[in-house]
Amino acid sequence: MKNNNLRKIIFAGLMVATGIVLSNILSISYPPNSTIIRFGIGFLPLVIVSIVLGPKIGLYSAIVQDILGYFVYIWVFGVPSGPFFPGFTLNSILYGVVPGVVYNLRVSNKRFFGYVNYALLFFLLISGIWSIIRVEEVIALIENRLSEGMSFEPWVVYLMIGLGMLGVVSILFYLYTKRNEAEEEQRIIFSVIFLQLLVALILTPVWVSVLYKIPYLPQLPLRIIKTPVEIFFYSALLTRLIKVFKNRI
């Protein structure tokens, strides 16, 4: 029992350390050194901990990763990434708790999460199509309202939208081919989509508005564009990594 608990603690610690590196060093922000738009998979280790070790350990890991990561950033770069804000800690906690709860949730219909995934992914696909049709309005909203010196060529936005839509279509195809055999993977992908929509499109823009007085709505176009890309990477990695770690831990 002690060896098993020690193994879990070591694994959680390694995941937290990995999450700190992914969040603070290997993520990309635009504008640089800001929290307005950030590309990355820094929460991926927390999802792994939540599913493999349970939401309780996921909760503790999320708090440690957020607080320790704040000071690690100062130690590495010499300046804080921004003021410490409990809202971002809540974001981490959601990633550390929700996947474990969803993964073990009992539902009467085993295809429930699959149906919800299809609905959410089609919503993202429609949003991408709308963004392509109204790309000039999207660029104007970003450049004129954020006042952060942002400047985008249309082809850059088209490329980002295209990658996001390609990711969504890839997940839809994967779910269709696994529709009769991958309930656990459906739960993982649902957790990713749900958290990305909640955190990236609702909570984080609110926190940024509170901290930096940046309007909420102008933040959404770029976030809507980047969210499918992150969903694809999270889903593709997690559906494979979870199998590996659950068999070993």
C-alpha positions as CSV (number, residue, x, y, z in Angstrom):
1,M,0.0,0.0,0.0
2,K,2.8,2.4,0.9
3,N,4.6,1.7,-2.3
4,N,1.5,2.3,-4.3
5,N,0.8,5.6,-2.6
6,L,4.4,6.6,-3.1
7,R,4.1,5.8,-6.8
8,K,1.0,7.9,-7.0
9,I,2.7,10.9,-5.3
10,I,5.7,10.6,-7.6
11,F,3.6,10.3,-10.7
12,A,1.4,13.4,-9.6
13,G,4.6,15.3,-8.9
14,L,6.1,14.5,-12.4
15,M,2.8,15.5,-14.0
16,V,2.8,18.8,-12.1
17,A,6.4,19.5,-13.1
18,T,5.5,18.7,-16.7
19,G,2.4,21.0,-16.6
20,I,4.5,23.9,-15.3
21,V,7.0,23.5,-18.1
22,L,4.2,23.3,-20.7
23,S,2.2,26.2,-19.3
24,N,5.0,28.7,-18.6
25,I,7.8,27.8,-21.0
26,L,6.4,25.9,-24.0
27,S,3.2,27.9,-24.5
28,I,2.8,30.7,-27.0
29,S,1.1,34.0,-26.0
30,Y,-0.1,36.8,-28.3
31,P,0.7,39.6,-27.6
32,P,4.0,38.2,-26.1
33,N,4.0,37.8,-22.3
34,S,0.3,38.4,-22.1
35,T,-2.7,36.3,-21.2
36,I,-5.1,37.6,-23.8
37,I,-4.4,34.7,-26.2
38,R,-2.3,31.7,-25.2
39,F,-1.7,28.6,-27.2
40,G,-0.6,25.5,-25.3
41,I,-1.4,22.2,-23.6
42,G,-0.3,23.1,-20.1
43,F,-3.4,21.6,-18.5
44,L,-2.9,18.2,-20.2
45,P,-1.0,16.7,-17.3
46,L,-3.7,17.7,-14.9
47,V,-6.3,15.9,-17.0
48,I,-4.1,12.8,-16.9
49,V,-3.8,13.0,-13.1
50,S,-7.5,13.5,-12.7
51,I,-8.4,10.5,-14.7
52,V,-5.6,8.1,-13.6
53,L,-5.5,9.0,-9.9
54,G,-8.9,10.6,-9.4
55,P,-10.3,14.1,-9.0
56,K,-9.2,14.5,-5.4
57,I,-5.5,14.2,-6.3
58,G,-6.3,16.2,-9.4
59,L,-7.5,19.0,-7.2
60,Y,-4.4,19.1,-5.1
61,S,-2.2,18.8,-8.2
62,A,-4.0,21.7,-9.9
63,I,-3.5,24.0,-6.9
64,V,0.2,23.1,-6.6
65,Q,0.8,23.6,-10.4
66,D,-0.9,27.0,-10.5
67,I,0.8,28.4,-7.4
68,L,4.2,26.8,-8.0
69,G,4.1,27.6,-11.7
70,Y,3.6,31.3,-10.9
71,F,6.9,31.5,-8.9
72,V,8.8,29.3,-11.3
73,Y,7.9,31.8,-14.1
74,I,9.4,34.6,-12.0
75,W,12.5,32.5,-11.3
76,V,13.0,31.7,-15.0
77,F,12.2,35.0,-16.6
78,G,12.9,37.4,-13.7
79,V,9.4,39.0,-13.9
80,P,5.9,37.7,-13.2
81,S,3.7,36.7,-16.1
82,G,1.0,39.0,-14.5
83,P,-0.6,39.5,-11.1
84,F,-1.5,36.3,-9.2
85,F,-5.2,35.9,-9.7
86,P,-7.5,33.2,-8.1
87,G,-9.6,33.0,-11.3
88,F,-6.7,31.3,-13.1
89,T,-6.3,28.9,-10.1
90,L,-10.0,28.0,-10.6
91,N,-9.2,27.2,-14.3
92,S,-6.5,24.8,-13.1
93,I,-8.8,23.2,-10.5
94,L,-11.5,22.6,-13.2
95,Y,-9.0,20.7,-15.3
96,G,-7.8,18.8,-12.3
97,V,-11.3,17.7,-11.2
98,V,-13.8,17.6,-14.0
99,P,-12.1,14.9,-16.2
100,G,-11.9,12.5,-13.3
101,V,-15.6,13.1,-12.4
102,V,-16.8,12.6,-16.0
103,Y,-14.6,9.6,-16.5
104,N,-16.2,7.8,-13.6
105,L,-19.7,9.2,-13.9
106,R,-22.5,6.6,-14.3
107,V,-24.9,7.2,-17.1
108,S,-27.7,4.9,-18.3
109,N,-27.1,5.5,-22.0
110,K,-23.5,4.6,-23.0
111,R,-23.7,6.7,-26.1
112,F,-24.7,9.9,-24.2
113,F,-21.2,11.5,-24.3
114,G,-20.8,10.5,-27.9
115,Y,-24.0,12.4,-28.9
116,V,-23.0,15.4,-26.9
117,N,-19.5,15.4,-28.5
118,Y,-21.1,15.4,-32.0
119,A,-23.3,18.4,-31.0
120,L,-20.4,20.4,-29.6
121,L,-18.1,19.6,-32.5
122,F,-20.7,20.5,-35.1
123,F,-21.1,23.8,-33.2
124,L,-17.4,24.5,-33.5
125,L,-17.5,23.5,-37.2
126,I,-20.3,26.0,-37.8
127,S,-18.4,28.7,-35.9
128,G,-15.4,28.0,-38.1
129,I,-17.4,28.3,-41.3
130,W,-19.0,31.6,-40.0
131,S,-15.5,32.9,-39.2
132,I,-14.3,32.2,-42.8
133,I,-17.3,33.9,-44.2
134,R,-17.0,37.0,-41.9
135,V,-13.2,37.0,-41.7
136,E,-12.9,40.7,-42.4
137,E,-15.2,41.5,-39.6
138,V,-13.3,39.2,-37.3
139,I,-10.0,40.9,-38.1
140,A,-11.5,44.4,-37.6
141,L,-13.0,43.4,-34.3
142,I,-9.7,42.1,-33.1
143,E,-7.6,45.0,-34.3
144,N,-9.9,47.9,-33.4
145,R,-11.1,46.8,-30.0
146,L,-8.3,45.1,-28.2
147,S,-5.9,48.0,-28.7
148,E,-2.9,45.7,-28.2
149,G,-1.1,46.5,-31.4
150,M,-2.5,43.4,-33.0
151,S,-2.3,43.2,-36.8
152,F,-3.3,40.1,-38.8
153,E,-3.1,39.4,-42.5
154,P,-6.2,37.6,-43.7
155,W,-4.2,34.5,-44.7
156,V,-3.0,34.1,-41.1
157,V,-6.6,34.0,-39.8
158,Y,-7.6,31.7,-42.7
159,L,-4.8,29.3,-41.8
160,M,-5.7,29.2,-38.1
161,I,-9.4,28.6,-38.9
162,G,-8.5,26.0,-41.4
163,L,-6.3,24.1,-38.9
164,G,-9.0,24.3,-36.3
165,M,-11.7,23.0,-38.7
166,L,-9.3,20.2,-39.9
167,G,-8.9,19.2,-36.2
168,V,-12.6,19.2,-35.6
169,V,-13.3,17.1,-38.7
170,S,-10.5,14.7,-37.7
171,I,-12.1,14.2,-34.2
172,L,-15.5,13.7,-35.8
173,F,-14.1,11.0,-38.1
174,Y,-12.3,9.3,-35.2
175,L,-15.5,9.3,-33.1
176,Y,-17.5,7.9,-35.9
177,T,-15.1,5.0,-36.6
178,K,-15.0,4.2,-32.8
179,R,-18.7,4.8,-32.2
180,N,-19.4,1.3,-30.9
181,E,-16.3,0.7,-28.8
182,A,-14.8,3.8,-27.3
183,E,-17.0,5.0,-24.5
184,E,-14.0,5.9,-22.3
185,E,-12.5,7.9,-25.1
186,Q,-15.8,9.6,-25.6
187,R,-15.7,10.7,-22.0
188,I,-12.1,12.0,-22.4
189,I,-13.0,14.0,-25.5
190,F,-16.1,15.4,-23.8
191,S,-14.1,16.6,-20.9
192,V,-11.7,18.3,-23.2
193,I,-14.4,20.0,-25.3
194,F,-16.4,21.0,-22.3
195,L,-13.4,22.5,-20.4
196,Q,-12.0,24.3,-23.5
197,L,-15.4,25.9,-24.1
198,L,-15.9,26.8,-20.5
199,V,-12.4,28.0,-19.6
200,A,-11.1,29.4,-22.9
201,L,-14.3,31.1,-24.1
202,I,-16.1,32.1,-20.9
203,L,-13.9,32.1,-17.8
204,T,-10.5,33.3,-19.0
205,P,-11.9,36.3,-21.0
206,V,-13.8,37.3,-17.9
207,W,-10.6,37.1,-15.8
208,V,-8.7,39.1,-18.4
209,S,-11.4,41.7,-18.4
210,V,-11.3,42.0,-14.6
211,L,-7.5,42.2,-14.5
212,Y,-6.7,44.3,-17.5
213,K,-10.0,46.1,-18.3
214,I,-9.9,44.5,-21.8
215,P,-13.4,44.2,-23.3
216,Y,-14.9,40.7,-23.2
217,L,-16.4,40.3,-26.7
218,P,-13.3,41.3,-28.8
219,Q,-11.4,38.5,-27.2
220,L,-13.7,35.9,-28.4
221,P,-13.0,35.7,-32.2
222,L,-9.4,34.6,-31.7
223,R,-10.3,32.3,-28.9
224,I,-13.0,30.7,-31.0
225,I,-10.4,30.2,-33.7
226,K,-7.7,28.7,-31.5
227,T,-10.0,26.5,-29.3
228,P,-10.6,23.7,-32.0
229,V,-6.8,23.5,-32.5
230,E,-6.2,22.9,-28.8
231,I,-9.1,20.5,-28.6
232,F,-7.5,18.4,-31.4
233,F,-4.1,18.2,-29.7
234,Y,-5.6,17.6,-26.2
235,S,-7.8,14.8,-27.6
236,A,-5.3,13.2,-29.8
237,L,-2.7,13.0,-27.0
238,L,-5.0,12.1,-24.1
239,T,-6.8,9.2,-25.8
240,R,-3.4,7.6,-26.2
241,L,-1.6,8.7,-23.0
242,I,-4.5,7.7,-20.7
243,K,-4.3,4.1,-21.8
244,V,-0.5,3.9,-21.2
245,F,-0.6,5.5,-17.8
246,K,-3.7,3.6,-16.5
247,N,-1.9,0.3,-17.3
248,R,1.2,1.4,-15.5
249,I,0.1,3.3,-12.4
